[in-house]
Amino acid sequence: MTIPSDIEVYIKSASKTDITNWLSDRFSRFSETKSNKRMVVGVVPYQDLELNITVLENVVPGFSSLWVNSSASPWKSDQELARDVFKDTKLEVRCTAGSWENEQDPDLWWCISENGEQEIIWKT
């Protein structure tokens, strides 16, 4: 299995504050380095590293993006991060159903919600 160079999930009804608070709880702190009305960029401690994080609020209507820009993270896939976020927040989380490959349908996504986990078609 190839370790992705970055991981991204989309969280329903989450503000950037909700997401950075979750990151602070998960990693003991979130250190903001830049922000504006819809975006916050920062780092979280992980092992001997700092993971670069970008949160974009309402990047797709109703969903905010959590992007971990590092191949060294506690998650090996978008789906692992999505499960972790859902477990703690109980908010619906979506991510790519696989990797971004030419053969893959770009509208095929993985959804984790109170109804369980399933592949969905999501036209963003």
N, C-alpha and C positions, 0 to 999 in steps of 0.2 A: 504494500500500500504506500503510495506517495503521500508525503506530508504536504498539505497545501501551504503556499506562501502567505496566505491570508484567509481569514474566516469572516463571513458576514451573515447576519440574520436580520429579519424584519419583525418588529414587535408591535402588535396591535394595541392602540390606545395608550401608548407609553410616551411620556414626555422625556426630554433629554435629562431632566432632573431625576425622574424615576430610574432611568438607565444608569446614570452616574452614581446614584445612591446604591443601586444593586451592585455595581462594580466595587464601590467602597466597602460594602459588606463582604463581598466575595474575596477581595484582595487586601483588605485592611485599609486601603486608601485609594482615591483617585485624585491625581494631581493634574489640574487643568493647566494647559499651556496656551490655549487660544480658544476664543468663543465669539459667537455673534448670536443674533436672534434665533436662528434655527440649528446651529451647529456648535459642538464643543469637541475640542481635541485635547488629549491628555495622555498620561501614562499611568500604568498600574505596576506594582512590583510583582515579579514572578521569578522564583528561584533567585539567581544572581543577576537577573535582567530587569529591564523595564519594557513592558509591552506598549506599543503605540496603539492608541484607541481613538476612533472617530465616531461620534454619535451625530446623526442627522435627523432632526425632528420632522415628522410628517413628510418624509422623502417620497413616499407613495401615499396617496390619500388614506389617512387612517393608520398608517404604519410608520414607525421610526426605525432607522437603520443603526445597528451596532456592528462596527467594522473593527476587527482585530488585525492590524497590519504587521503580522509576525508569523513565522513558521514555528517559533518556540512558544507554545501556549499549553494550557492544561487540556485543550480540546484538539482532537485529531481530525475533526470535520465540522462543517457547518451544522450538521444534524446533532452532534454532541453538544455544541454550544446551545443550540435551540432547546434541547432537552433540559439542560442545566437552567436556562432562563425560565422556561415554563415551570419547572419543578419549584422554583423559588417565588415566582410572581403570579402563576396561574393565568397569565395573559397569553393569548394566542401568539404563536411564533411561527414564522415561515422562513424557509431557506431553499436553496436550490436542491433539486432532487438527486443530483449527482454532481459531476464536474462540468465545467463549461467546455464541452467538446462539440465539434461541428455536427455530429450526428444527433445530438440531444435536442429535444424540443425546448426552445427557450421559455415556453409558457408552462413547463412541467416543474412543479414546486412540491416541497414537502411541508406539510402543515401539522403542527402539534397544538392541540387545544383540549378543552374538557371532553371532547368527543373522541380523543385518542390521537393516533398518528395515521396520516394517510397522504398519498400523492393527490395533488389537485392541479387543475389547470388555472393559472393565475395570469391574466393578461394585464401586465403593469403598464 
